[in-house]
Amino acid sequence: MRQDQGLDVLVQQHIGVLSAKTLSALLLDDLEACCCKIFGKTADEEPVLLAELKIIADSLYYDMFDQRIDFTVIGDIVNIQYVPLTYKVQGDKYFFYGRCSTILRVCGVDLYLNNSYTENLGDTVRQSFSISVKKLLKGLS
């Protein structure tokens, strides 16, 4: 399952009550240059980078009604020798990671790599993410 890390570091400088609006502003600043790395594993369980995706700058936004941050990343497949198994989205302080697959409805996977992940070397991958600010805020309480 998806794991969130670094949120405590991100909010440690904030004084006072932390609202969804404040947390979203902190996250938007932190994620403005984020990247997503997709990994496979060797037979020895060593991680191997398969693709590195950079954020599309104008895709990062906060939906106040749903209290979530949405963004899209894009990049090229750099290695096709291994199957995509894990991913990590890294901001400046905050990051999240989990298991992924190119096969729809795989048990225990929290990210389905959409049809843009072709598993062909050099092809461009496009992936969208959502972060529930409401859920993160609840986890900080």
N, C-alpha and C positions, 0 to 999 in steps of 0.2 A: 504494500500500500504506500501511497505517497507520504513522504516525510518532509516536514518543514523545519528549517534550521536558520539560526541567525536572527530571528525576530526579536529576541531579547536584546541583542546588541543594537539592532536598528532603533528600538524605542527607548533605550537607556538614557538618552539625553533629554527626552521629553519630560517636562514637569507638568503636573496636574492630571486631570482626568483625560484619559485617552479615548477619543471618540472615533467613530468609523471614518468621519471626514479627515481627521488628523492622521490616523493610521494609513488611510488611502494616499494622502499627500506624501507621507514618508516612503511608502512603497513605490509610488510613481517616480519619485526622485531616485530611489535605489535601483529600480529596474530599467531606467531609461537607456542603459547600454548593456543590458543583459544578453546572455547567449545560452543556447541549449546544446548540450553535447549528448550524442547518442553512442552507446557503447555495446560491444559484444564481448565475449570472453573466449580465451584460448582454452585448450584442453587442461592447462594448468591453472585455470580460473583467474588468469591475468586479464584485466580490462584492456580492450582495444578500441580506440576511437574510430567510429564509423562515419560520423557526420558532425559538423559543427555549424549551428544555425545562429545567425545574428538577428536581433530584433529589427523589425520594420518600424522606424521611428514614429510615423504617424498612426500606427496601429494601437499604441498604448493609450488606454483610456479607462476612466472610472465610471461605472454605471451606478449612479446614486440610488436609483430605485431598487435594484437587486443587490446593492452593496457588494459589487465585485469588480475586479480589474481584469480586463481582457487585453490580449496582445497576440501578435503573430510574429513568428520567427521564420527565417528563410536561409538556406545555404545549400552546399553541395555535398553529395556522398563522396567520401574520400577513401573508403575501404569496403569491399564487398566480400571479403573472405569469411566473415562471421555473421551470425544472425543477430539482429538488434534485440537486446535483452533489458538494458537499463538506460535511463536518461537522467540528466541533471540540468536544471535551469538555474543559472548563477547570476545574481545581481551583485551589487557592491558588497552588501552585508548579508542580505537575506537570500536564501536559496531553497529550492525544493528538488526532490529526486524520487525516483520510484522505478517500477518495472514497466517495460513497454513491449509491444509486439506489432508485427505487421498483419497478424491474423486477428480478425474481429472476434470478440467474445471469448478471449482466452482467460481462464480462471486466474485470479490473483494479479492481474495486470491492470494498472490504473491509467495507462495511456495507450490508446490505439493509434499507431502511426497511420495517418490517413493514406488515401490512394496516391498522394504525391511521393511517398517513399517507395520508389520503384525497385530498389536493390540493384540498380545499374550504376556503375562507376561514373561520376561526373554529373549525374542527373541532379536537378534542383529539387530540394525538399521544402515544403511549406507546411508549418504546423501552428495551430492556434492553441492558446492556453487561457484558462480562467482561474482567478484566485478569489476565493470567497473572503472578503474583508470581515464580514460578520462572523464567520467561523474562526478566523485568526484572532479576532478580538475576544471571542468567547474563550479561546484557548489561553489567552493571556491573563484572564481573570482568576 
